[in-house]
Amino acid sequence: MNEERSRGKYTLEFKQEAVRQVKAGRAASVVAKTLGMPKASLTNWVRADAKGQLGMTADGKPAPVVTPEQAEIARLRAEVARLKMERDIAKKAAAYFAQDVLQGTPGSGR
């Protein structure tokens, strides 16, 4: 499974929300998977936030201001990713339990 990934661009709001979730106790790997991003980027953001540098660019200047619309889009994208993951888990659970029920059904040939 050799995928080429393009470098993602994330808004400051998106980064802050991801870091907030990690600070709230969720595992960085789970948050990264939910948001569809590399875990390494998230751990870098957590470290930068701890140093008070999350809102800075590489050259030390403040990050560009994010409009409320961009922030809302980032929040909604994160929510969509989380809901898709929850849906996929529910599908797998339903298939597992349906298979279990079918195996125990009289006349199923098993």
QUITAHU-V927421 format. One line per field, one symbol per residue. phi: phi as a letter, one per 40 degrees, with the letter a starting at -180 (. if undefined). Layout:
phi=???
This chain:
phi=.bbcbcccbbcdcccccccccccchccdcccccccgbccccccccccccccgbccbcccgcccccccdccccccccccccccccccccccccccccccccccccccgcgb
